[in-house]
Amino acid sequence: MSQEKQNFLSSGSKPIIYCDFDGTITLKDTLVHILDTFASPHWHDIELRVKSGEIGCATSLVEEFATFHGSWEEVRRSLLNHIDIDPEFLPFMSFCRDNDIEFIVLSGGFSCFIDLIFTKEGVDGVRYFSNEIFFKDNKAELNYPYFNHECGSCGHCKTSHVKLSKKGKSFPVIYIGDGTTDRCPVKQADLVFAKDSLARYCSANGIPFIPWENFADIKRYLARHFAAS
């Protein structure tokens, strides 16, 4: 990591944090769980094509959910029973609020899943942007309100949010993630916290990052560089 990026939190500028949801805030990916529970195992073959770069996430989600069969009530009950968040996330959010650090979730998953898990875990006041899913007659319909037609890869173009926040502004951008949909936005961030497949991608592509296991690791790092005045 460059000296410039190591020291940017000491510059006095208040950073903005963008953070993935599934597998980052949650301990288990909601999409993986729902597809494993309610769709054909064939969805794993489609996901391999995403990881290899053969197809984008927007296309893959439609194909993967084509074999989905279940009601919203079944999905809701399953998520509540099986999805938990990193126990260090709520203390981390308190740290962000105490230090006036803006925190926004950018998810390649679905808004109703985020609302459900955040309500379950007592998380409130967190802004997020995500895809949408609607259930009818035991089928699922997907909607991509933040789709980038110029790229067409991901259903939710996370990079667009990061670029917009940096346009004409000087505050540093932090990105936290773990997976495929985080590969593009980390290229725009000033500081990256990566784990799992995202860490492997960053390593393979020369993208500087800080490894982490839970939000306590990130909190400790930021506390060394940024504290409430």
N, C-alpha and C positions, 0 to 999 in steps of 0.2 A: 504494500500500500504506500502511496506517495506521501511525503511529509505534509503536503498541502491538505490531503484528505485526513491524515491523522490529526491535524491541528484545527480543523475547521470548526469544531465545537467550541474551541477556546476563543474564537474570534468575536464572540458577543452576539452573533446572530442567532435567533431562535429557530431551531430546525423544525421541519415538518416530517412526520413519519408516515409512510405508506406501508401497509402490512397485509399479507395474504391471510386468508381465513382457514381453509381446510388443511389440516396437517401442520399448521403454523400456530394458530390460536387453539384449534381443536387438537386433541391427541390422536384422533382418527379422522380420516377424510370422509365427510358426509356422502360425497358422490360414490366413492368406492363402496361404502357400506350399503347404500341404497341399491346400487347396481348388483352387488353380490347377493343381496337379499331378494330383490324383486325382478331381476333381468336374467337373460340367458348368460351362461358362462362365456359365451362367444365374445362378450364385450371386452374381455382381456386381450383378445387378438387385435381388436380395433385399437386399443390403447397402445399396444406395441408399435403400431403404425404411426401414432402421434409422437412417441418418444424417439422414433427414428427420423422424424421430420417428413414422412411420406404424406401425411395429411395434417390439417390444423385442428385445433380443439373445437372450433365451431362445428365443423363437419362431424367430428368423432362423437360429440355429445348427442347429436341428432341420431346417428347410427346406433349408438349404445342404448339410448332410451327407446329405440324402436321396438325392442323386445320387452320393455318394462310392462309389468302387469300388477297393479295395486292401487288402493285408494289413498287419499290424503290422510285419512285417519290411521290406516295401517302404517304409512310412512312416518307420520307424526309420532306414533307410539314407539316405533322402532328406533327413531332418532333419540327420543327422550331416554330410552333404556340403554342405549349403546354409545352415545356421543358425549364426551366430557371435554372441558377445556383445560389447558395448561394451568395448574393451580397457582402458578406465579403470574398469571395474566392480570388478575385484579390488582395485586400490589403494583404491578408495572403501570397500570392505568392511573393509579393514585400518584405515582411518581411523575407521570407526564402532566397530570393536572397541576400538581404542586409546582412544577417547573415551567408551566405555560408552554408545553410542547404540544403542538397540534398532532392528533393521531387519527388517521383515516384508514379504513379497511377497504382493500380492493380485492374482490373475490371472483374467481372463475366459476363459483357455485351459484346458489340460488338464494334470493332474498328471504323467502319464507323459512328456509333452513336456518339462516343466520338469526332471524327474529326469534325463532323457537329456542335455539340454543342459548342465545343471549338472555332471554327471559328466564329460562331454566336456571342459569348460572348467576342471575342477578346483575348482569352487565347492562348499564343504561347510558344514554347520552353519547354513544359512539357512532360517528358518521360512517356510512359504508356505501359502496357502489358494487352492484352485482348483476348477474343474469336473473331471469325470472322463470318460474316453472308453474304450470297450472294442471290440476288433475281433474279428469272427467272420464266417466265410464271405465275406470281402472287403467286409463292411459295417461301419458304425460305429454303436455305441449310446452315447448321451450320458447322463450323470447329473449332477444339480445338487444337491450336498449342502448348499449355502449359499443356496438359493433363498428369496426373501422372498415369501411368498404374499400378503401385504398389498399389495405393489407389483406383482409379476409381470412386471417388465420384463426385468431381467438374469437370466441363469442363476445368476450369482454376485453376490449383493448385497454389494458392497465397502463400501457405506456402513454396513452393520450392524456391521462390525468397527471402523470408525472411531468410531461412536457409542458402542459398548460400551467402547472404551478410554478415552473421555473421561468416561464416567459416574462422577461422584464423585471425579474425579482432576484434578490441576492441571497435569500436565506438558503441554508443547506437542506438537501433532501436525503432522508434515510429510507432504505427499503429493507423489509424483513420478509423472507420467504423460504420455501422449501421445494417447489416443484416446477413443472413445465411452463405453466402460464406466467411464471415470474422471470423467465429467461430474458425477455425483452426489456422490461422496466429496470432491471438491475444495471443495464448498460447506460441508463440515464441518471442514476442516483449518484450522490456524492459519497455515500457510505452504505455498504451492503452487509447485512447479517444473513448468512445462508447456511442451510443444513440439508442433509439427505441428497436427493438428486440435483438440487440447485447448487449445492456446494461442489458436487462432482462436475457439473457443467461449468461453473465459474473457474474451477481449477484447470479444466481442459481448454478453456478459451481465454485464459490470461486475464480474467476479471477479478480485481482485488476484492476480498471479502473477509469478514470476521466469522469464524465458526461459532455456533451456539447450540445449546441443548434445550434450555428453557428461558423464559423471560427474565429470570433472575440474572442470567449471564449478561443479557443486554442492558438491564438496569444498572448492573455494576459498571459496565463499560461507560455508559453515558454519564453516570454519577461522577466518574473521574474527570470528565471533560465539561460537564454542564451541571450547574447547581443553582437553585433559586437565590436571587440576590437579597 
